[in-house]
C-alpha cells in the first residue's frame, strides 16, 4: 500500500448527510483494505456517525457544510476528521439521566481510547474547528488463494 492515502468529501449540514458521511468513510476504508465486517469497522462507523451528527446538530445553522477527511499514513495511523465553520468548540455537557443527547463526545473519546487512539480538537484558520480521531491502523491479514481471491 502507498505511504500516504487521503480522501475527502464535503456535505451539507443536514441530518441526511450523517449516513452519507458514514457510508463514505466505510467504503473508503474498505478500498484501503479494512473489511466492513470487523470490530474496527463497526467502531469507526459509530465514531463517524457521532462526529457528523455533532457537526450537523451543534453548529446551529452557522456552518452550511462540513468536510470529512480520511488520511492513512504509512499503513500505521488512520486519521478521520470532521471540519465545520462554526467557531464554538464542543464541550462536555452534564449528562442527566433523562437527557437524550450530549454524550457524543464522551462516546467518541471512549471508543477512540479503547482502540489505542486519541481525540483532537483544533481551530481552523478560517475560524471553525476540526474534531478528529487518530487510530493505529491494524488491518487483519487475509490469506490470498492461488486464484487471487482473499479467503474469508
N, C-alpha and C positions, 0 to 999 in steps of 0.2 A: 504494500500500500504506500501511497505517497507520504512524504514527510509532513504535509500540511494540506488539509481539506477544509473548505469553507462553503457554507450555504446560507442564504438569507432570503427572507420574504417579509414584505410589508403588507399589513392587513388593516382594514377599517376597524375602529374601536367599536365593535358591535358584538353582541353575545354570540352570533353565529360564527364569528372568527375564532372563537376558542377551539372548536372542533377542527377548524381548518388548520390552526397552528399545531395542534396535536398530530393531525394526520401528516402534515408537512415534516415535522421532526421525526416521527416514527419511520416514514418512508425514506427520508434522507439517511437515517442511521441504518436502515436495512440495506440500502445501496452501499453503505460503507462496511457492511459485514455483521451488523448486530441483528440476530434473528428476532423477529417480532414476538416470539413466544417464550421469552426469557423473563426472569425476575427483574433484571436490569431494565429491560424494555418497558415492563409494567411500571417500574419506579419512575423512569424518565417520562412516561406518558402522564402519570399523575403530577409530576413536578411541572411539566409544561402547561398542563391544564390549570394549575394554580397560578403560575406566573401570568399566563394570558388572561385569566379571569381577573386578576388584580389590575392588569393594565386596562381592562375594559371598565371594571366597576369603580375603581378608585381615582380615575382621572377627571371625573365629573364633567365630561364633555369638553375638557380643555386640551385633550390630545385626540385629534381626529383619526389618527392611525397609531399602530405600534409595529415595531420591527422585531422579528425573531432571527437571531444569528446563531448558527451552529458551527463550531470550529473543532477540528481534531488535529492535534499536534503530535507528530512522530509516533503515532499509534500508542501514545501514552496518556494523553489528557484530553478529555472532552469538555468543551465549554458551551453552554447554552445560555443565551442572554435575551432578555426582552427589554426593549427600549421604548419609552414613551416620552412625550414632550411636556408632561406635567411636572412642575418643579418640586412638588412635595414628595419627600421620601416616605416609604412605607414605615409604619410604626406598629409596635406591638400594642394591641388593644386588650383591655382587661376582658377575659373570657368568662362571661356569666354563663351559668348552666343553661339558661333559656336562649342564649344567643345563637343564631343560626349562621353567623359569619364572623370574620375577624381572626380566624385561626390559620389562614392560608400560609402566611409567612412562617409560622411555627411548624406547620406540616412540611413545607419546603426545607427549612433548616434541619429538621429531624431526619427526613429521608436522605438528604444530601450527606449529612454526617454519618448516617448508617452505612452509606456506600463508600465512605472514606474520602468524601469531598468536602467542599466548603461553599458557602453562600457569600456573594459580594454585592454591594450596592454602591454604585459610583455615579457622580453627576456627569452629564454630558456637556460639551462646550456650548450647546445650544440652549442650555437651561433646563433640560429634562433629566432623566435618570435611566440607568441600566441596572436591572436586577438580574444577576447571573449566578449560575452554579458551575462549579468545576468538579469533575469526577475523574477518577482514574479509569482509563479505557481498558477493559478486560473482556474481550470478545471470546466466547467459548470456541475452541477449535473443533471443527467437524472434519473427520477424515474424508478425503476425496477418493472416490472409486476410480477404477480404470477407465470407465466411460466418461469421466469428468464431472459426474454428479456428486454432490455432497450427500453423505449418509445422514439420516436423521439422528 
